[in-house]
């Protein structure tokens, strides 16, 4: 029982945490919604964390069944999701310095609706939890014990999601401290670097999906 609990927890955390990359996602989020007040930053961190946990939990539990119901294959999911991630990274990578300077020139007023909207798209999806994370979560969900869900397995999944959620919350909540530590130039450089990495991740997901589709066509 303890072995199943430990294995489930470590497998989910080790598989999803590098893909989610909370520090990079949080730093990109500060550029999308700059000058948040502490209460607003806390609200955004909570919303992003809850959104991510819901998406991951649904992907783990019923993701494979949803794709099967709509007739969506995993390669198609990777192609569509990879394109979205790549476009998000491209947009961030080519954001003009003038736009960044205007955003940093004076505090912006973020309405509750705007904050809620951006907390889901694009901060939660696809920047924090993208198609890569969703695809991995769906794959992990299909590895549930054949004899049914055990208490150890459910507890392991719960602990793993709690660890991931805590990492996301802490990074999102205290991203402003990292931004102040890096300074204006350091933050801009880091954001460009993370945007390039995000763009490459999107292309990798897209290419993997295309390769699987081409293999399917080749052997039909």
Helices and strands as residue ranges (DSSP letters): H 2-20, H 22-32, H 38-70, H 74-93, H 97-105, H 112-118, I 119-128, H 131-141, H 151-173, H 175-218
